[in-house]
């Protein structure tokens, strides 16, 4: 099986890593000091951003507004997303 990262997958990884660095990591102090329920609106905003970037639903078919990636391809971005 070929596990070479394609140019398309590298672009996806770069987008994910940039989103994490710019949008999620700066939110960490808020998660420590706020109740989770207070963070729900902000989380929904971030989810909508991911949808607009077309990075939502990596294994869902394109006709269901997913990325339509194979079952192996999503494991590569999962490495960026952490445990």
C-alpha positions in Angstrom: 0.0 0.0 0.0 1.3 3.5 -0.9 1.4 5.9 2.0 3.0 8.7 0.1 1.5 12.1 0.9 0.1 13.5 -2.3 0.2 17.2 -3.1 -3.5 17.5 -2.5 -3.1 15.8 0.9 -0.2 18.1 1.8 -2.4 21.1 1.0 -5.1 19.7 3.3 -2.6 19.1 6.0 -1.2 22.7 5.6 -4.7 24.1 5.9 -5.5 22.0 9.0 -2.3 23.0 10.7 -2.7 26.7 9.9 -6.3 26.5 11.3 -5.2 24.8 14.5 -2.3 27.3 15.0 -4.4 30.5 14.2 -7.9 29.5 15.5 -7.8 26.8 18.1 -4.6 27.1 20.1 -5.3 30.7 21.0 -8.6 29.5 22.5 -6.9 27.2 25.0 -6.9 29.8 27.9 -10.6 30.3 27.4 -11.2 26.6 27.8 -9.3 26.6 31.0 -11.2 29.6 32.5 -14.7 29.1 31.1 -17.4 26.5 31.4 -17.7 24.3 28.3 -21.3 25.4 27.8 -20.1 29.0 27.5 -17.7 27.9 24.7 -20.4 26.2 22.6 -21.1 29.3 20.4 -17.5 29.8 19.7 -17.0 26.2 18.9 -19.9 26.3 16.5 -18.3 29.3 14.8 -15.1 27.3 14.4 -17.0 24.3 13.0 -18.6 26.6 10.5 -15.2 27.9 9.5 -14.0 24.4 8.9 -17.1 23.6 6.8 -16.5 26.7 4.7 -12.9 25.6 4.2 -14.4 22.3 2.9 -12.5 20.3 5.5 -15.6 18.9 7.3 -16.5 15.2 7.1 -13.3 13.8 5.6 -14.8 10.4 5.0 -18.3 11.5 4.1 -19.2 11.4 0.4 -19.0 14.7 -1.5 -22.8 14.5 -2.2 -23.3 14.7 1.6 -21.0 17.7 1.8 -18.0 15.7 2.9 -14.5 15.6 1.4 -15.0 12.1 -0.1 -11.6 10.9 1.0 -10.7 7.2 1.2 -10.6 5.5 4.5 -6.8 5.7 4.6 -6.5 9.3 3.7 -8.1 10.7 6.8 -5.6 9.1 9.0 -3.0 11.5 7.8 -4.8 14.6 9.0 -5.7 12.8 12.2 -2.1 12.9 13.1 -2.2 16.7 13.1 -5.4 16.7 15.1 -3.8 14.8 18.0 -4.9 11.9 20.2 
